[in-house]
Amino acid sequence: MGLTPAKAIILLNDNGWTVARKLQEIFPDSLVHGLAGRVSGADITFQQTARHLQEIYVANTPIIGICASAILVRCLAPALDNKHVEPPVLAIPDTGKFVVPLLGGHHGANQSAHMIARHLGAEAAITTASDQNFNIALDEPPSDLVAANPEDMKVFVGKLLDGAAVQLNQTHPWLEASDLTFAEDGELKITITDKPLQGDDHHLVFHPKIYHVGVGCERHADGGELIQLIETGLKETGISPLSVAGVYSINLKSDEVAVHQTAQYFGVTPRFFSATELETQTPFLKNPSDIVFQEVGCHGVSEGAALYAAGGEDADLILPKIKSKRATLAIAKATSYRPSEELGVPQGKLSVIGIGPGQDAWRTPEASHLITEATDIVAYGLYTDLLGPAAKGKTRHDFDLGEEEKRVRFALDLAATGKNVALISSGDIGIYAMATLVFELIREDPDPAWDRLDIQVTPGISALQAAAARAGAPLGHDFCTISLSDLLTPWDAIENRLKAAAIGDFVVAFYNPVSKKRRTQLHAAKAILSEHRPADTPVIVARNLGREDEAVRIMTLAELDPEKVDMLTLVMVGSSESKTTWTNSGLKNWAYTPRGYAGKMTVKKKD
């Protein structure tokens, strides 16, 4: 499960900064989104208010607008289509005197409104019926309860507003603190039970999340088999599936697909314990096994995981280990609610992310999503700086240039502790970057903990693509890339590739064309290519792509001066077919490489 998106504090003018800064005291991970030209110093700038609000709303980002309620209503109206997935939306005037939850009242907006009001010394204008009349949101139960029939809430609350009393079966502090009218012969009924029970629009059922499921399975077991085993166990013990607080196993199974499928089926994220932790439960096991100890280092996986999660000695092993063909199950009952996200560790994740040249507009949505989910960022410090507000609230682990292996090892080891780690590189991390080193280390210096990681590689816009887009369409036909750095590749090999590219008439993009110590390679590359293509071949010299001091020039191969190229530059040399053209009355030069479309076109000649 991902982290909740950082709240977006919307500013339409600088008058709201006092309130915005106070909001960031409560929500330190929040980002200030400011209207361009009217707000200075915002984390994120937008041009079109309605479009921006709709985009972040659809992305499920909680919104706090320091503006009139009507502005948020008008802007968001086209995006409102599903009450059950709406993120919280609140409006606060720049005076900070009122907090108005507009949307998602029972999805966190009301709770946030009360919190903000206390901090600002303001008044929370709560308008949802159950909150106003009964001081309770029945469709937003506390984390230790889950509603069995939320679809009946609307009719049920309507009956409450008509004056109906409630018959309560089993008390709870959440209900006791409300202003509901309770009566033994009430027309309505609220039941809290761990048993399967069908409610209706006169009877709300809530299940306490107090049962912890421990599982074990053979490698590559079928998820359906494990799910069926758990459903059988729950049926035998008379427990509602909604009372399952979590699914747990030994960390050796953290990459087991069946465990993840099973946890997802029950609406939780699987958590894992070490063999050392599980071994502490040996005195309480019903079925300790020396064979299991020899294999994994503890005397019981499913029973041990269930007991450890439920509180150990204080827990009740209500279902000792049962087996199917390739899986095992045990269920333990806790004496009180124990949030699964605070127990054990999740499967570690390593996201290998290319962020493009650095600017937000050139970062892919997938990359941005993975960065949002990450707890830690590992990168050359400049790359993390390029993320700007996206890195806010993350733990930074900065490394110097030249520490690539150290950087990747650290990222792998950190992810193996259960962290969600983003390994960042500019451009595309799979092109002359860290992704290849990740897999090289896994192959050449394997670590069992790395083997269990969830690894995801996501592309970024490479310097190659950025330079081509800025210059026109030089990659319209076959092309190749060559790194001129001989730090890791012998120059003889690079020279052979240059000659092959020249003979093959490829468009060639040169990465690492020069450095402070390497000044001859680009001269040699120019000489080799010049033997096979004309002197007026278009050449693109692109520096600091996507950044404020970006510079992209188009010149001829004859005009290329390697001495004016630095290490922040990509050089792209066209093929013998590449051409240039002008637009804007001769003010804008473009480069392109034909693919043959012209031969199929009918060109109309002017009289």
Buried (B, 14 or more C-beta within 10 A) or exposed (E): EEEEBBBBBBBBEBBBBBBBEBBBEBBEEBBBBBBEEEBEEBBBBBEEBBEBBBEBBEBBBBBBBBBBBEBBBEBBEEBEEEEEEBBBBBBBBBEBEBBBBBBBBBBBBBBBBBBBBEBBEBEBBBEBBBBEEBEBBBBBBEEBBBBBBBEBBEEBBEBBEEEBBBBBEEEBEBBEEBEBEBEEEBBBBBBBBBEBBEBEBBBBBBBBBBBBBBBBBBEEBBBEBBBBBBBEBBEEBEBBBBBBBBBBBBBBBBBBEBBBBBBBBBEBBBBBBBBEBBBBBBEBBEBBBEEBBEEBBBBBBBBBBBBBBBBBEEBBBBBBBBEBEBBBBBBBBBEEEBEBEEBBBBBBBBBBBBBBBBBBEBBBEBBBBBBBBBBBBBBBEEBBEBBBBBBEBBEEBBBEEEEBEEBBBBBBBBBBEBBBBBBBBBBBBBBBBBBBBBBEBBEEEEBEBBEBBBBEBBBBBBBBBBBBBBBBBBBBBBBEBBBBBBEEEEBEEBBEBBBEBBEEBBBBBBBBBBEEEBEEBBBBBBEBBBEBBEEBBBBBBBBBBBBEEBEBBBBBBEEBEBEEBEEEBBBBBBBEBBBBEEEEEEEEBBBBBBEEEEEEEEEEEEE
